[in-house]
Amino acid sequence: MPELPEVETVRTGLEPLLVGREISGVTCFRKQLRYPLPDLTGLVGQRIEAVARRSKYLLFQLSGGQTLVWHLGMTGQFHLLSQQSEKGAHEHVSIDLSDGHSLRYRDARRFGYAGLLSPAELLSHPWFATLGPEPLGPLFNCDHLIAVCQGRKAPIKTVIMNATNVVGVGNIYAAESLFRAGIHPARAAGKISKKRLLLLIHVIQQVLQEAIEAGGSSISDFVNTEGKPGYFSHAFQVYGREGAACSRCTKKIKRMVQAGRSTFYCPGCQH
């Protein structure tokens, strides 16, 4: 599933292509993806004012005041094509623009979903109401993480992957961040010192920023708006490397399962 760096990569790719363009037509080739699609006919005549992101949601801010919210699910992709381009495989929505291009949404597994929300709903809607701070923003700081971890027996990896605590730290980026911080993924969150939590914040931000600069991580289906994969997977130090030698201590990377997800770590470097 695309995580924060992948969604941010899509956002930065779409922003210069869409902002200021007027929507001239909308075609939905099916009524439902993961959930029923909203009525998108009201988009016609509106201008795209901004392309933003909250957690793993793309936010297309419209001149009429509403925001078109889109979650990519497992395999969702946006591509900007000529309006004359034929409908592609797994293409479910086409948004025509006044400059002769179409924003096409493709989704092989159809786990993506969309909504049209008012400004107030962006705060109160169930998709957003319980979300924690953005990891690259000022609210994700040591005071926040200490408060989240205080007294918690839950494993630190589970805590930082919980979107109510901080958004966008998916399985890959949690594993890589904990390795860089030297923290064992199963260590109880409440047993980690302030100094180590401060380091963890720093490396989470570092890992995510590096992943964004590399265009995200392509494990299976992810490609950017130009159809290119992300290259951060070439920098993995533990994720997917079970049995390989640690780049720091040469001990073999191990794998375990936490909350139904594979966790990779170095038993020599992480405590």
C-alpha positions as CSV (number, residue, x, y, z in Angstrom):
1,M,0.0,0.0,0.0
2,P,1.4,3.5,-0.9
3,E,2.6,5.2,2.3
4,L,3.3,8.9,3.0
5,P,6.4,9.2,0.7
6,E,4.6,7.5,-2.2
7,V,1.5,9.7,-1.8
8,E,3.7,12.8,-1.4
9,T,5.5,11.8,-4.6
10,V,2.2,11.6,-6.4
11,R,1.1,15.0,-5.0
12,T,4.3,16.8,-6.1
13,G,4.0,15.2,-9.5
14,L,0.4,16.3,-9.9
15,E,0.5,19.8,-8.4
16,P,2.3,21.7,-11.2
17,L,0.1,19.9,-13.8
18,L,-3.3,20.6,-12.2
19,V,-3.3,23.8,-10.2
20,G,-5.1,26.5,-12.1
21,R,-6.8,24.1,-14.5
22,E,-10.6,24.1,-14.9
23,I,-12.5,20.8,-14.9
24,S,-14.5,20.5,-18.2
25,G,-15.9,17.0,-17.8
26,V,-16.0,13.9,-15.6
27,T,-16.6,10.2,-16.6
28,C,-16.9,7.4,-14.1
29,F,-16.6,4.0,-15.7
30,R,-17.9,2.3,-12.5
31,K,-20.0,3.4,-9.6
32,Q,-17.9,1.9,-6.8
33,L,-14.3,1.2,-5.9
34,R,-13.8,0.2,-2.3
35,Y,-16.8,2.4,-1.5
36,P,-19.4,4.0,-3.8
37,L,-18.0,7.0,-5.6
38,P,-19.5,10.4,-4.8
39,D,-21.4,12.3,-7.5
40,L,-18.6,14.0,-9.4
41,T,-20.7,15.9,-11.9
42,G,-20.6,19.0,-9.8
43,L,-16.8,19.2,-10.4
44,V,-17.4,20.5,-14.0
45,G,-16.7,24.2,-14.2
46,Q,-14.6,24.3,-11.0
47,R,-10.9,25.1,-10.9
48,I,-8.3,23.1,-9.1
49,E,-6.8,25.6,-6.6
50,A,-4.3,23.3,-4.8
51,V,-3.2,19.7,-4.5
52,A,-2.4,18.9,-0.9
53,R,-1.9,15.8,1.3
54,R,-3.1,14.7,4.8
55,S,-1.7,11.4,5.9
56,K,-2.2,9.1,2.9
57,Y,-5.0,11.1,1.4
58,L,-4.6,13.4,-1.7
59,L,-6.6,16.6,-1.3
60,F,-7.7,18.3,-4.5
61,Q,-8.9,21.7,-3.3
62,L,-11.6,23.2,-5.6
63,S,-12.7,26.7,-6.4
64,G,-16.2,26.0,-5.2
65,G,-14.9,25.4,-1.6
66,Q,-15.1,21.6,-1.5
67,T,-12.2,19.2,-1.5
68,L,-12.0,16.1,-3.6
69,V,-10.3,13.6,-1.3
70,W,-8.7,10.5,-2.7
71,H,-7.1,7.5,-1.1
72,L,-5.0,5.3,-3.5
73,G,-5.7,2.0,-1.6
74,M,-3.3,-0.8,-2.6
75,T,-2.9,-0.1,-6.3
76,G,-4.3,3.3,-7.2
77,Q,-2.5,5.4,-9.7
78,F,-3.1,8.8,-11.3
79,H,-1.8,9.7,-14.8
80,L,-2.3,12.8,-16.8
81,L,-2.9,12.0,-20.5
82,S,-4.3,13.6,-23.6
83,Q,-8.1,13.5,-23.8
84,Q,-7.7,11.6,-27.0
85,S,-5.9,8.7,-25.3
86,E,-7.9,5.5,-25.2
87,K,-9.2,4.2,-21.9
88,G,-6.6,2.0,-20.3
89,A,-6.9,-1.2,-18.3
90,H,-8.3,-0.8,-14.8
91,E,-9.2,2.8,-15.6
92,H,-12.2,3.8,-13.5
93,V,-12.4,7.6,-13.5
94,S,-11.4,10.3,-16.1
95,I,-11.4,14.0,-15.2
96,D,-11.1,16.2,-18.3
97,L,-9.3,19.5,-18.0
98,S,-9.7,22.7,-19.9
99,D,-6.2,22.4,-21.4
100,G,-7.0,19.2,-23.3
101,H,-5.6,16.7,-20.8
102,S,-7.4,14.1,-18.7
103,L,-6.5,13.0,-15.1
104,R,-7.0,9.3,-15.3
105,Y,-7.4,7.1,-12.2
106,R,-6.4,3.4,-12.5
107,D,-6.8,0.8,-9.8
108,A,-6.3,-2.9,-10.5
109,R,-7.6,-4.1,-7.1
110,R,-10.1,-1.3,-6.6
111,F,-9.3,-0.7,-3.0
112,G,-9.0,3.1,-3.5
113,Y,-11.8,5.5,-2.5
114,A,-12.9,9.1,-2.8
115,G,-15.1,11.7,-1.2
116,L,-16.2,15.3,-1.7
117,L,-15.9,17.1,1.6
118,S,-16.6,20.6,2.9
119,P,-13.8,22.5,4.9
120,A,-15.5,21.6,8.1
121,E,-15.7,17.9,7.1
122,L,-12.0,17.8,6.6
123,L,-11.7,18.1,10.3
124,S,-14.7,16.1,11.5
125,H,-15.0,13.3,8.9
126,P,-14.2,9.8,10.2
127,W,-11.3,9.6,7.7
128,F,-9.6,12.6,9.4
129,A,-11.0,13.1,12.9
130,T,-8.7,10.8,14.8
131,L,-5.5,11.3,12.8
132,G,-2.3,12.2,14.6
133,P,0.2,14.9,13.6
134,E,2.2,14.8,10.3
135,P,5.7,13.3,11.0
136,L,7.4,16.1,9.0
137,G,5.5,18.9,10.8
138,P,6.2,20.8,14.0
139,L,3.6,19.0,16.1
140,F,5.5,15.7,15.8
141,N,8.0,16.6,18.6
142,C,9.6,15.0,21.6
143,D,6.8,16.2,24.0
144,H,4.2,14.6,21.8
145,L,6.0,11.3,21.5
146,I,6.8,11.1,25.2
147,A,3.1,11.7,26.0
148,V,2.1,9.0,23.5
149,C,4.7,6.4,24.8
150,Q,4.4,7.2,28.6
151,G,3.4,4.1,30.5
152,R,2.8,2.1,27.3
153,K,3.7,-1.6,27.2
154,A,2.9,-1.8,23.5
155,P,5.9,-2.4,21.2
156,I,7.4,0.9,19.9
157,K,6.9,-0.2,16.3
158,T,3.2,-0.7,16.8
159,V,2.9,2.7,18.5
160,I,4.6,4.7,15.7
161,M,2.6,2.9,13.0
162,N,-0.7,3.8,14.7
163,A,-2.1,6.8,12.8
164,T,-3.7,8.3,15.9
165,N,-0.2,8.8,17.3
166,V,1.5,9.9,14.1
167,V,0.4,9.5,10.4
168,G,2.4,8.0,7.5
169,V,4.9,5.8,9.3
170,G,4.2,2.6,7.4
171,N,5.7,-0.8,7.9
172,I,8.8,-0.2,5.7
173,Y,9.6,3.2,7.2
174,A,9.0,2.1,10.8
175,A,11.4,-0.8,10.3
176,E,14.1,1.4,8.7
177,S,13.7,4.2,11.3
178,L,14.0,1.8,14.2
179,F,17.1,0.3,12.7
180,R,18.8,3.7,12.3
181,A,17.8,4.6,15.9
182,G,19.1,1.3,17.3
183,I,15.8,0.5,18.9
184,H,14.4,-3.0,19.0
185,P,10.9,-3.0,17.4
186,A,9.5,-5.1,20.2
187,R,10.8,-2.8,23.0
188,A,8.0,-1.4,25.2
189,A,7.3,2.2,24.2
190,G,7.1,3.3,27.8
191,K,10.6,1.9,28.5
192,I,12.4,4.1,25.9
193,S,14.3,7.2,27.2
194,K,13.7,10.7,26.2
195,K,17.1,10.8,24.5
196,R,16.3,7.8,22.4
197,L,12.8,9.1,21.5
198,L,14.3,12.4,20.3
199,L,16.7,10.4,18.1
200,L,13.7,8.3,16.8
201,I,11.9,11.5,15.8
202,H,14.9,12.7,13.9
203,V,15.5,9.4,12.0
204,I,11.8,9.0,11.2
205,Q,11.9,12.4,9.6
206,Q,15.2,11.6,7.9
207,V,14.0,8.3,6.5
208,L,10.7,9.8,5.2
209,Q,12.5,12.8,3.6
210,E,15.0,10.5,1.9
211,A,12.2,8.3,0.7
212,I,10.3,11.3,-0.8
213,E,13.5,12.5,-2.5
214,A,13.9,9.0,-4.0
215,G,10.4,9.0,-5.2
216,G,9.1,6.5,-2.6
217,S,9.5,2.7,-2.5
218,S,8.3,0.4,-5.2
219,I,7.7,-3.1,-3.8
220,S,5.0,-4.2,-6.2
221,D,2.7,-1.8,-8.0
222,F,3.7,1.7,-7.1
223,V,4.7,4.1,-9.8
224,N,4.6,7.9,-9.9
225,T,2.5,10.1,-12.2
226,E,5.0,9.5,-15.0
227,G,4.8,5.8,-14.6
228,K,8.3,5.5,-13.0
229,P,9.0,3.4,-9.8
230,G,10.4,4.8,-6.6
231,Y,14.0,4.1,-5.7
232,F,14.2,4.2,-1.9
233,S,13.9,0.4,-1.9
234,H,17.6,0.3,-3.0
235,A,18.5,2.0,0.3
236,F,16.7,-0.6,2.6
237,Q,19.0,-1.7,5.4
238,V,16.7,-4.2,7.1
239,Y,13.3,-4.3,5.3
240,G,13.0,-7.5,3.2
241,R,16.6,-8.5,4.0
242,E,16.0,-11.5,6.3
243,G,19.2,-13.6,6.5
244,A,21.4,-10.9,4.9
245,A,24.3,-9.5,6.8
246,C,23.7,-6.2,8.7
247,S,25.6,-3.3,7.1
248,R,26.8,-2.3,10.6
249,C,27.6,-5.4,12.6
250,T,27.4,-8.2,10.0
251,K,25.0,-10.2,12.1
252,K,22.1,-11.7,10.1
253,I,18.9,-9.6,9.8
254,K,15.9,-11.3,11.4
255,R,12.2,-11.3,10.7
256,M,9.3,-11.6,13.1
257,V,5.6,-10.8,12.9
258,Q,4.0,-8.0,14.9
259,A,0.3,-7.2,14.6
260,G,0.1,-9.3,11.5
261,R,3.0,-7.5,9.7
262,S,6.5,-8.6,9.0
263,T,9.1,-6.8,11.0
264,F,12.8,-6.9,10.1
265,Y,15.6,-5.9,12.5
266,C,19.2,-6.5,13.5
267,P,19.6,-8.4,16.8
268,G,23.1,-7.0,17.1
269,C,22.4,-3.3,16.6
270,Q,18.8,-2.9,18.0
271,H,18.1,-3.1,21.7
